[in-house]
Amino acid sequence: MILNPAVAIVDKEENGHSVKMTKPVTTTQAKKPEESEISEQLSLLAELGRDFATSLDIDTTLERAIDRISTYVDAEGGALFLLHNENSLLRCEACVGATDITGIELASDHGIVGRCVQLNTGEIVKDVSTDENFDGSVDSQTGYTTKSILCAPLSVNEEKIGAIELINKRGDSGLFDESDLHLLEVLSSSAALAIKNARMAADLVEQEKMRRELELAAEIQRNLLPTTPDSSSPIFGVNVPARTVSGDFFDFFELEDGRIAFCLGDVSGKGMNAALLMAKTASLYRCLGKTSDRPGKLMAHINAEICETSTRGMFVTLVGGIYDPKTKLVRLANAGHEPPLHQLANNKFRQIEAEAPPVGITTLAVPEDGYVEVEVSLEDGPLYIFTDGVTEGKLADGSMFELAGVEKLLTENIDQPLSFRLNSVVNEINRGDGPLHDDITILGLDAVAAGEAILEFEFAAQASELKITRDRLRPWLRNTGVSDAAVKDVVLAVDEACQNIIRHAYGGDSDEKINLKISRQADKLLIYLKDFAAPVDIETIKPRDLKDVKPGGLGIHFISEIMDEVEYLKPDEGIGNLVKMAKIVG
């Protein structure tokens, strides 16, 4: 590789400026450099490349690079400029020579170096006094005299990064020549690529650092949420962040006298600032709430604290209250939040409107005795509190869920456990792989403990009915809190068992029925599949050895692998066949 072929200088008009550019001389005119010179140039390139590849300190590496380049080209000084501020500014990142201009900034189109960057081409200015773009202010301040300049752009695939500028060639003439320009262009290309790679690496490191910090923040937030209560608890909540961290929160905890304090809030804004304010508000509520009998007074204290310390106009919409299981009464206060819904016996809903501004805006609008309190009797029906991420959530078809959608789902599932009802609302919004519009948080209180979650229905023993069965089963499982992985396993096992019933019990598609009953009891799912075909010999039903290569028997093996328990029973009525399956879902 020849780095230093003979070239000629030609004048080219660019944007009204005369720029001297290099042009290779024909092969017959070129003078071949000495082998030692080529070796030195290759050595310099290798050293620079090694420095850029191994150094973790890009600034020090740039200083060493400009020093080596200046020394090799035999320039009195040199400077490396990089673009900043959306490419509007050039800043000297490293320099060598009699004058230290590190940190100096100029417009990206200013001076000879600016012209070099804008045109993205190298040039030699043999006499700066004749160049209208030459800025002599540095010479005036330092007393240094610039005679000639050699400049080459730093760019990668037309992406402009900056430029390297060398000042005054040592020697009698003090002038740079064409071979100097060509060498500097090669070195600049290598440096530009190294700088770009270093920036990309730094960005990746910063992104990974931010990712870990967000994951840690999310873990801290999850730990602030209350532990999941058992199915007999009168209170239950769900929080699904739209991002890694959430600005929504809820909490509940038992007081010494058996009453339950609770709150649900939504912090204005997004990101880390909202997450920090969320953590502070939730912590204040839990700490102060253990010694307060008045939710309205408690929220007034929290409001005063948040007003004193919150910044940038952030605030929190908040609902807080206390539930007494003995009297079935809830006392709550609403600080600028979405109206909680009280579901009445006739499946009508009463909205409890806010009568005070959000927490953190002002102390002047809060009555001296605290926020207004409202009393609700859970004997009339359950109470639901949620953030606007629920009512403004998007459904699978892109439409907004709205309050009517929330009320409809809660009404349809009124006989299901409280956790099932809340999950049915969340899962109606939290569909697909797309991002959520907003955090989803919902909290419910119900004095009447619903029974276990049960799904039971019949369908024709036909292959075409199995898709409908799968589509009914999946959302029910998700609403009982079953993980996506377990949902997939259960649906596959039920589908395979139904196919076996259709194929072997009924001998193919039939108008006869299959009855499916599934219930969740604590951490276990119980599934019963019953057909009405002629009884089969239970002893003959067993999985086939996988090494036995022949058709049939694999479905039973597959079901046995997926489920924790599989048992074949005789129905109490003595008619048909019954298979019982169990799955531990945690």
C-alpha positions as CSV (number, residue, x, y, z in Angstrom):
1,M,0.0,0.0,0.0
2,I,1.5,3.4,-1.1
3,L,0.4,6.1,1.3
4,N,2.3,8.9,-0.3
5,P,2.0,9.0,-4.1
6,A,2.9,12.1,-6.1
7,V,-0.1,14.4,-6.5
8,A,-0.8,17.7,-8.1
9,I,-2.8,20.6,-6.6
10,V,-5.8,21.9,-8.5
11,D,-8.1,24.8,-7.7
12,K,-11.8,23.9,-7.2
13,E,-14.6,26.4,-6.7
14,E,-16.8,25.4,-3.7
15,N,-19.6,27.7,-2.4
16,G,-17.7,30.8,-3.7
17,H,-14.4,29.7,-2.2
18,S,-11.2,28.6,-4.0
19,V,-10.2,25.3,-2.4
20,K,-6.9,23.6,-3.2
21,M,-7.5,19.9,-3.6
22,T,-5.2,17.0,-4.4
23,K,-5.3,15.1,-7.6
24,P,-3.2,12.0,-8.3
25,V,-0.6,12.4,-11.0
26,T,-0.7,9.8,-13.8
27,T,1.3,6.6,-13.1
28,T,4.1,7.7,-15.4
29,Q,4.5,10.9,-13.5
30,A,4.3,9.6,-9.9
31,K,7.5,9.3,-7.9
32,K,7.6,6.2,-5.8
33,P,8.5,7.0,-2.1
34,E,11.3,5.2,-0.3
35,E,10.4,1.9,1.3
36,S,11.5,3.2,4.7
37,E,9.1,6.1,4.4
38,I,6.2,3.7,3.6
39,S,7.3,1.5,6.6
40,E,7.2,4.6,8.9
41,Q,3.8,5.6,7.7
42,L,2.4,2.1,8.2
43,S,3.9,2.0,11.6
44,L,2.3,5.3,12.5
45,L,-1.1,4.0,11.3
46,A,-0.7,0.9,13.3
47,E,0.2,2.7,16.5
48,L,-2.7,5.1,16.2
49,G,-5.1,2.2,15.5
50,R,-3.8,0.3,18.4
51,D,-4.2,3.3,20.7
52,F,-7.8,3.9,19.6
53,A,-8.7,0.2,19.9
54,T,-7.3,-0.3,23.4
55,S,-7.6,3.0,25.2
56,L,-10.6,3.6,27.6
57,D,-9.7,7.3,27.7
58,I,-10.6,8.8,24.4
59,D,-9.4,12.3,25.4
60,T,-5.9,11.2,26.2
61,T,-5.8,9.1,23.1
62,L,-6.8,12.1,21.0
63,E,-4.0,14.2,22.5
64,R,-1.5,11.4,21.8
65,A,-2.8,11.1,18.3
66,I,-2.5,14.8,17.4
67,D,1.0,14.8,18.9
68,R,2.2,11.9,16.8
69,I,0.6,13.3,13.6
70,S,2.2,16.7,14.1
71,T,5.6,15.2,14.9
72,Y,5.5,12.9,11.9
73,V,4.4,15.7,9.4
74,D,6.9,18.0,11.1
75,A,4.4,20.7,11.9
76,E,5.0,23.4,14.6
77,G,1.5,22.7,16.0
78,G,-1.7,21.0,15.5
79,A,-5.3,20.8,16.8
80,L,-8.1,18.3,16.6
81,F,-11.7,19.8,16.5
82,L,-14.9,17.9,17.0
83,L,-18.5,19.0,16.2
84,H,-20.9,19.7,19.1
85,N,-24.3,21.2,19.8
86,E,-26.0,19.5,16.8
87,N,-23.1,20.2,14.6
88,S,-23.3,24.0,15.0
89,L,-20.1,24.3,17.0
90,L,-16.5,23.2,16.7
91,R,-14.5,22.7,19.9
92,C,-10.8,22.0,20.1
93,E,-10.5,18.7,22.0
94,A,-6.7,18.3,21.8
95,C,-3.7,20.4,20.6
96,V,0.1,20.5,20.6
97,G,2.5,23.3,19.9
98,A,3.5,26.6,21.4
99,T,-0.1,27.8,21.9
100,D,-2.6,25.8,23.9
101,I,-6.1,26.4,22.4
102,T,-7.8,23.3,24.0
103,G,-11.4,24.1,24.7
104,I,-11.7,27.0,22.3
105,E,-15.0,27.0,20.4
106,L,-16.1,28.5,17.1
107,A,-19.0,28.3,14.8
108,S,-18.8,25.1,12.6
109,D,-18.6,27.2,9.4
110,H,-16.0,29.7,10.8
111,G,-12.4,29.9,9.7
112,I,-10.4,27.5,7.5
113,V,-11.2,24.6,9.7
114,G,-14.9,25.3,9.5
115,R,-14.7,25.4,5.7
116,C,-12.9,22.1,5.7
117,V,-15.6,20.5,7.8
118,Q,-18.5,22.0,5.8
119,L,-17.0,21.0,2.4
120,N,-15.8,17.7,3.9
121,T,-12.5,18.0,1.9
122,G,-8.9,18.5,2.8
123,E,-6.9,21.5,1.7
124,I,-3.5,23.3,1.9
125,V,-3.4,27.0,2.6
126,K,0.1,28.0,1.8
127,D,-0.3,31.7,2.8
128,V,-3.1,32.3,5.3
129,S,-2.8,36.1,4.9
130,T,-4.4,35.7,1.4
131,D,-7.3,33.5,2.6
132,E,-10.4,35.5,3.6
133,N,-11.6,32.8,6.0
134,F,-8.4,32.9,8.1
135,D,-9.2,34.1,11.6
136,G,-6.2,35.8,13.1
137,S,-7.7,36.4,16.5
138,V,-5.7,33.6,18.2
139,D,-2.5,35.0,16.7
140,S,-3.3,38.4,18.0
141,Q,-3.9,37.1,21.5
142,T,-0.9,34.8,21.7
143,G,1.7,36.6,19.5
144,Y,2.1,33.4,17.5
145,T,2.3,33.8,13.7
146,T,0.5,31.3,11.5
147,K,1.9,31.1,8.0
148,S,0.4,28.0,6.5
149,I,-2.3,25.5,7.4
150,L,-2.9,21.9,6.5
151,C,-6.4,20.7,7.2
152,A,-8.3,17.4,6.7
153,P,-11.9,16.5,7.7
154,L,-12.9,13.8,10.2
155,S,-15.8,12.0,8.7
156,V,-17.3,8.5,8.3
157,N,-19.6,7.7,5.4
158,E,-20.4,11.4,4.9
159,E,-21.1,11.8,8.6
160,K,-19.1,14.9,9.7
161,I,-17.3,14.6,13.0
162,G,-14.7,17.4,12.9
163,A,-11.3,18.1,11.5
164,I,-7.5,18.0,12.1
165,E,-5.6,21.2,11.5
166,L,-1.8,21.4,11.4
167,I,0.1,24.8,11.6
168,N,3.4,25.8,9.9
169,K,5.6,23.2,8.5
170,R,9.1,23.3,10.0
171,G,12.0,23.8,7.6
172,D,13.2,26.5,5.2
173,S,10.0,27.0,3.2
174,G,7.5,26.5,6.1
175,L,5.1,25.1,3.6
176,F,3.1,21.8,3.5
177,D,3.1,19.8,0.3
178,E,0.8,17.4,-1.4
179,S,2.2,14.3,0.3
180,D,1.5,15.8,3.7
181,L,-2.1,16.4,2.8
182,H,-2.6,12.9,1.5
183,L,-1.1,11.4,4.6
184,L,-3.2,13.6,6.9
185,E,-6.3,12.5,5.1
186,V,-5.5,8.9,5.6
187,L,-4.7,9.4,9.3
188,S,-7.9,11.5,9.7
189,S,-10.0,8.8,8.2
190,S,-8.6,6.3,10.7
191,A,-9.1,8.7,13.6
192,A,-12.6,9.5,12.6
193,L,-13.6,5.8,12.5
194,A,-12.0,5.3,15.9
195,I,-13.8,8.4,17.4
196,K,-17.1,7.2,16.1
197,N,-16.6,3.6,17.5
198,A,-15.5,5.1,20.8
199,R,-18.7,7.2,20.9
200,M,-20.8,4.2,20.1
201,A,-19.1,2.2,22.8
202,A,-19.6,5.0,25.3
203,D,-23.3,5.2,24.3
204,L,-23.8,1.5,24.8
205,V,-22.1,1.6,28.2
206,E,-24.3,4.6,29.2
207,Q,-27.4,2.8,27.9
208,E,-26.6,-0.4,29.9
209,K,-25.9,1.7,33.0
210,M,-29.3,3.4,32.6
211,R,-31.0,0.1,32.0
212,R,-29.6,-1.3,35.1
213,E,-30.5,1.7,37.1
214,L,-34.0,1.6,35.8
215,E,-34.3,-2.1,36.6
216,L,-33.1,-1.3,40.2
217,A,-35.6,1.5,40.5
218,A,-38.4,-0.8,39.2
219,E,-37.4,-3.5,41.7
220,I,-37.5,-0.9,44.5
221,Q,-40.9,0.2,43.3
222,R,-42.2,-3.4,43.3
223,N,-41.0,-3.8,46.9
224,L,-43.0,-0.8,47.9
225,L,-46.2,-2.5,46.7
226,P,-48.0,-4.7,49.3
227,T,-47.6,-8.4,49.2
228,T,-50.4,-10.3,47.4
229,P,-53.1,-11.2,50.0
230,D,-54.9,-14.6,50.1
231,S,-58.2,-15.1,48.4
232,S,-60.1,-14.3,51.6
233,S,-58.8,-10.8,51.8
234,P,-61.3,-8.0,51.3
235,I,-58.8,-5.9,49.4
236,F,-56.7,-6.5,46.3
237,G,-54.7,-4.4,43.8
238,V,-52.9,-4.6,40.5
239,N,-50.2,-2.3,39.0
240,V,-48.8,-2.7,35.4
241,P,-46.2,-0.1,34.5
242,A,-46.2,1.3,31.0
243,R,-42.4,1.7,31.2
244,T,-39.8,0.2,33.4
245,V,-40.7,2.4,36.3
246,S,-44.2,3.6,37.2
247,G,-45.7,6.9,38.4
248,D,-48.7,5.0,39.8
249,F,-48.8,3.3,43.2
250,F,-51.2,1.7,45.6
251,D,-50.7,0.3,49.1
252,F,-52.7,-1.2,52.0
253,F,-51.8,-2.3,55.4
254,E,-53.5,-3.5,58.6
255,L,-53.7,-1.2,61.6
256,E,-53.4,-2.5,65.2
257,D,-57.2,-2.6,65.7
258,G,-57.8,-4.7,62.6
259,R,-58.9,-1.9,60.3
260,I,-57.2,-1.6,56.9
261,A,-55.6,1.6,55.6
262,F,-55.2,2.0,51.9
263,C,-54.3,4.5,49.2
264,L,-53.9,4.7,45.4
265,G,-52.2,7.6,43.5
266,D,-51.0,8.8,40.2
267,V,-48.0,11.1,39.9
268,S,-48.0,13.7,37.1
269,G,-45.4,13.2,34.4
270,K,-43.3,10.2,33.4
271,G,-39.9,8.8,34.0
272,M,-37.5,8.8,36.9
273,N,-38.8,12.1,38.5
274,A,-42.3,10.7,38.6
275,A,-41.0,7.4,40.1
276,L,-39.1,9.3,42.8
277,L,-42.2,11.3,43.8
278,M,-44.3,8.2,43.7
279,A,-41.8,6.5,46.2
280,K,-41.8,9.5,48.5
281,T,-45.6,9.8,48.6
282,A,-46.2,6.1,49.1
283,S,-43.6,6.0,51.9
284,L,-45.1,9.0,53.6
285,Y,-48.6,7.5,53.5
286,R,-47.5,4.2,55.0
287,C,-45.4,5.8,57.7
288,L,-47.9,8.5,58.8
289,G,-51.0,6.3,58.1
290,K,-50.1,3.9,60.9
291,T,-50.9,6.6,63.5
292,S,-53.8,8.5,61.8
293,D,-57.5,7.8,62.2
294,R,-58.5,10.5,59.7
295,P,-57.6,9.9,56.0
296,G,-58.5,13.5,55.2
297,K,-56.2,14.9,57.8
298,L,-53.4,12.4,56.9
299,M,-53.6,13.6,53.2
300,A,-53.4,17.2,54.4
301,H,-50.1,16.4,56.2
302,I,-48.8,14.7,53.1
303,N,-49.9,17.6,50.9
304,A,-48.0,20.1,53.1
305,E,-44.8,18.0,52.8
306,I,-45.0,17.5,49.1
307,C,-45.8,21.2,48.5
308,E,-42.7,22.1,50.4
309,T,-40.3,19.8,48.5
310,S,-41.8,19.0,45.1
311,T,-40.2,20.7,42.0
312,R,-41.1,21.5,38.5
313,G,-44.8,21.7,39.1
314,M,-45.2,18.0,39.8
315,F,-48.2,16.8,41.8
316,V,-50.0,13.6,42.8
317,T,-53.7,12.7,42.5
318,L,-54.5,10.6,45.5
319,V,-57.3,8.6,47.1
320,G,-56.8,7.3,50.7
321,G,-59.0,5.7,53.2
322,I,-59.6,3.3,56.0
323,Y,-61.8,0.2,55.9
324,D,-63.4,-1.3,59.0
325,P,-64.2,-5.0,58.4
326,K,-66.5,-5.0,61.5
327,T,-68.8,-2.3,60.3
328,K,-68.2,-2.8,56.6
329,L,-67.7,1.0,56.3
330,V,-65.0,2.8,54.3
331,R,-64.0,6.4,55.0
332,L,-62.0,7.9,52.2
333,A,-60.7,11.3,50.8
334,N,-60.1,12.1,47.2
335,A,-57.4,14.6,46.2
336,G,-58.1,15.4,42.6
337,H,-58.2,11.8,41.5
338,E,-60.4,9.8,39.1
339,P,-63.7,9.2,40.9
340,P,-63.8,5.8,42.6
341,L,-66.7,3.6,41.7
342,H,-69.1,2.2,44.3
343,Q,-71.0,-0.7,42.7
344,L,-74.5,-1.0,44.2
345,A,-76.7,-4.0,44.5
346,N,-78.6,-3.3,41.3
347,N,-75.3,-3.1,39.4
348,K,-75.6,0.6,39.2
349,F,-72.4,2.6,39.9
350,R,-72.0,5.7,42.1
351,Q,-69.0,7.9,41.3
352,I,-67.2,9.6,44.3
353,E,-66.0,12.9,42.9
354,A,-62.9,14.7,44.2
355,E,-63.7,17.8,46.3
356,A,-60.1,19.1,46.6
357,P,-57.1,19.6,44.4
358,P,-54.2,17.1,44.0
359,V,-51.5,16.7,46.5
360,G,-48.5,19.0,46.0
361,I,-50.2,21.9,44.2
362,T,-51.2,24.2,47.1
363,T,-51.9,24.2,50.8
364,L,-54.3,27.1,50.5
365,A,-57.2,25.2,48.9
366,V,-57.1,22.5,51.6
367,P,-59.5,23.0,54.6
368,E,-57.9,23.4,57.9
369,D,-59.4,20.2,59.1
370,G,-58.1,18.3,56.1
371,Y,-59.5,16.9,52.9
372,V,-63.2,16.2,52.7
373,E,-64.1,12.6,53.8
374,V,-66.8,10.4,52.4
375,E,-68.3,7.3,54.0
376,V,-69.1,4.2,51.9
377,S,-70.8,1.0,53.0
378,L,-69.5,-2.1,51.4
379,E,-72.7,-3.9,52.4
380,D,-74.2,-2.1,49.4
381,G,-71.5,-3.4,47.1
382,P,-67.7,-3.3,46.3
383,L,-65.6,-0.2,45.8
384,Y,-63.1,0.2,43.0
385,I,-60.3,2.9,42.7
386,F,-58.2,3.2,39.6
387,T,-55.9,5.6,37.6
388,D,-56.8,7.2,34.3
389,G,-54.6,4.6,32.6
390,V,-57.6,2.3,33.0
391,T,-60.3,4.5,31.5
392,E,-58.0,5.9,28.9
393,G,-56.4,2.5,28.1
394,K,-56.6,1.2,24.5
395,L,-58.4,-2.0,23.6
396,A,-57.3,-4.5,21.0
397,D,-59.2,-2.7,18.3
398,G,-57.6,0.7,19.1
399,S,-60.7,2.1,20.8
400,M,-60.5,3.6,24.3
401,F,-61.8,1.5,27.2
402,E,-63.6,4.3,28.9
403,L,-65.6,4.2,32.1
404,A,-68.5,2.3,30.4
405,G,-66.1,-0.6,29.5
406,V,-64.8,-0.8,33.1
407,E,-68.4,-0.9,34.5
408,K,-69.4,-3.6,32.0
409,L,-66.6,-5.9,32.9
410,L,-67.0,-5.5,36.6
411,T,-70.7,-6.2,36.2
412,E,-70.1,-9.3,34.1
413,N,-67.7,-10.8,36.6
414,I,-69.4,-9.7,39.9
415,D,-69.7,-13.4,41.0
416,Q,-66.0,-14.0,40.5
417,P,-63.3,-13.3,43.2
418,L,-62.1,-9.8,43.6
419,S,-58.7,-10.6,42.1
420,F,-60.4,-12.1,39.1
421,R,-62.5,-8.9,38.5
422,L,-59.5,-6.6,38.7
423,N,-57.3,-8.8,36.5
424,S,-60.1,-8.9,33.9
425,V,-60.0,-5.1,33.6
426,V,-56.2,-5.0,33.4
427,N,-56.0,-7.8,30.8
428,E,-58.7,-6.2,28.7
429,I,-56.2,-3.3,28.2
430,N,-52.9,-5.0,28.5
431,R,-53.1,-6.9,25.2
432,G,-50.6,-7.6,22.5
433,D,-47.0,-6.7,22.2
434,G,-47.4,-2.9,21.8
435,P,-46.5,-0.4,24.5
436,L,-49.1,0.7,27.0
437,H,-50.5,4.2,26.7
438,D,-50.1,4.7,30.5
439,D,-49.6,2.9,33.7
440,I,-52.5,0.7,34.8
441,T,-53.4,0.6,38.4
442,I,-56.6,-0.6,40.1
443,L,-57.5,-1.3,43.7
444,G,-60.7,-3.0,44.9
445,L,-62.4,-3.6,48.3
446,D,-65.3,-6.1,48.8
447,A,-66.9,-7.1,52.1
448,V,-68.4,-10.2,50.5
449,A,-65.8,-12.9,49.8
450,A,-66.7,-14.5,46.4
451,G,-66.2,-18.2,46.1
452,E,-63.4,-19.8,44.1
453,A,-63.0,-18.9,40.5
454,I,-64.8,-21.4,38.3
455,L,-65.3,-21.7,34.6
456,E,-67.7,-24.3,33.3
457,F,-69.3,-24.9,29.9
458,E,-70.2,-27.5,27.3
459,F,-69.4,-27.7,23.6
460,A,-70.0,-30.1,20.8
461,A,-67.4,-32.9,20.3
462,Q,-66.2,-31.5,17.1
463,A,-62.7,-30.3,16.0
464,S,-64.1,-27.0,14.8
465,E,-65.2,-26.2,18.4
466,L,-61.7,-26.4,19.9
467,K,-60.6,-22.9,18.8
468,I,-63.7,-21.4,20.5
469,T,-62.8,-23.4,23.6
470,R,-59.2,-22.2,23.6
471,D,-60.3,-18.6,23.1
472,R,-62.6,-18.9,26.2
473,L,-60.0,-20.6,28.3
474,R,-57.0,-18.2,27.8
475,P,-58.6,-14.9,29.2
476,W,-60.2,-16.8,32.1
477,L,-56.8,-18.2,33.1
478,R,-55.1,-14.9,32.8
479,N,-57.8,-13.2,34.9
480,T,-57.1,-15.7,37.7
481,G,-53.5,-14.6,37.7
482,V,-52.0,-17.5,35.9
483,S,-48.7,-16.7,34.2
484,D,-48.5,-16.7,30.4
485,A,-46.2,-19.8,30.3
486,A,-48.7,-21.7,32.5
487,V,-51.6,-20.5,30.4
488,K,-49.9,-21.9,27.3
489,D,-49.3,-25.3,29.0
490,V,-52.9,-25.6,30.3
491,V,-54.5,-24.7,27.0
492,L,-52.3,-27.2,25.1
493,A,-53.1,-30.0,27.6
494,V,-56.9,-29.3,27.4
495,D,-56.8,-29.1,23.6
496,E,-54.9,-32.4,23.4
497,A,-57.3,-34.1,25.8
498,C,-60.3,-32.9,23.9
499,Q,-58.9,-34.2,20.6
500,N,-58.4,-37.6,22.3
501,I,-62.0,-37.6,23.4
502,I,-63.3,-36.7,19.9
503,R,-61.0,-39.2,18.2
504,H,-61.2,-42.2,20.6
505,A,-64.3,-41.8,22.8
506,Y,-66.7,-40.6,20.0
507,G,-64.8,-42.0,17.0
508,G,-64.7,-38.7,15.3
509,D,-66.8,-35.5,15.2
510,S,-70.1,-35.9,17.0
511,D,-73.1,-33.9,18.1
512,E,-72.6,-35.2,21.6
513,K,-71.1,-32.9,24.2
514,I,-67.9,-32.4,26.2
515,N,-68.2,-30.7,29.6
516,L,-65.2,-28.6,30.8
517,K,-65.0,-27.4,34.4
518,I,-61.9,-25.6,35.7
519,S,-61.3,-24.0,39.0
520,R,-58.5,-22.3,40.8
521,Q,-57.9,-23.2,44.4
522,A,-55.0,-21.2,45.9
523,D,-51.9,-22.2,43.9
524,K,-53.5,-25.1,42.0
525,L,-55.7,-25.4,38.9
526,L,-58.2,-28.3,38.8
527,I,-59.5,-29.3,35.4
528,Y,-62.3,-31.8,34.7
529,L,-63.2,-33.0,31.2
530,K,-66.2,-35.2,30.9
531,D,-67.7,-36.9,27.9
532,F,-70.9,-39.0,27.5
533,A,-69.6,-41.8,25.3
534,A,-69.4,-45.5,26.2
535,P,-67.1,-46.1,29.2
536,V,-63.6,-47.0,28.4
537,D,-61.3,-49.4,30.3
538,I,-59.2,-47.0,32.4
539,E,-56.5,-49.6,32.6
540,T,-55.9,-49.4,28.9
541,I,-55.2,-45.6,29.0
542,K,-51.5,-45.0,29.4
543,P,-48.8,-43.1,27.6
544,R,-46.7,-45.0,25.1
545,D,-42.9,-45.2,25.4
546,L,-41.4,-42.6,23.1
547,K,-38.9,-45.3,21.8
548,D,-41.9,-47.3,20.5
549,V,-42.1,-45.9,17.0
550,K,-45.8,-46.2,15.9
551,P,-48.8,-44.0,15.6
552,G,-50.9,-43.1,18.7
553,G,-50.3,-42.7,22.4
554,L,-48.2,-39.6,22.3
555,G,-51.1,-37.3,23.3
556,I,-51.4,-39.0,26.7
557,H,-47.7,-38.8,27.2
558,F,-47.7,-35.1,26.2
559,I,-50.5,-34.3,28.8
560,S,-48.7,-36.2,31.5
561,E,-45.5,-34.1,30.9
562,I,-47.3,-30.8,31.0
563,M,-49.7,-31.4,34.0
564,D,-48.6,-32.1,37.5
565,E,-51.4,-34.6,38.0
566,V,-53.5,-36.6,35.5
567,E,-56.2,-39.1,36.7
568,Y,-58.9,-41.0,34.9
569,L,-62.1,-41.4,36.8
570,K,-65.5,-43.0,36.5
571,P,-68.3,-40.3,36.6
572,D,-70.6,-40.5,39.6
573,E,-73.6,-41.0,37.3
574,G,-71.9,-44.0,35.7
575,I,-72.2,-42.4,32.3
576,G,-69.3,-41.5,30.0
577,N,-65.7,-40.8,31.0
578,L,-64.0,-38.3,33.3
579,V,-60.4,-37.1,33.2
580,K,-59.0,-34.9,36.1
581,M,-55.9,-32.8,35.6
582,A,-54.1,-30.5,38.0
583,K,-51.5,-27.8,37.5
584,I,-49.5,-26.0,40.1
585,V,-49.5,-22.3,39.1
586,G,-47.9,-20.7,42.2
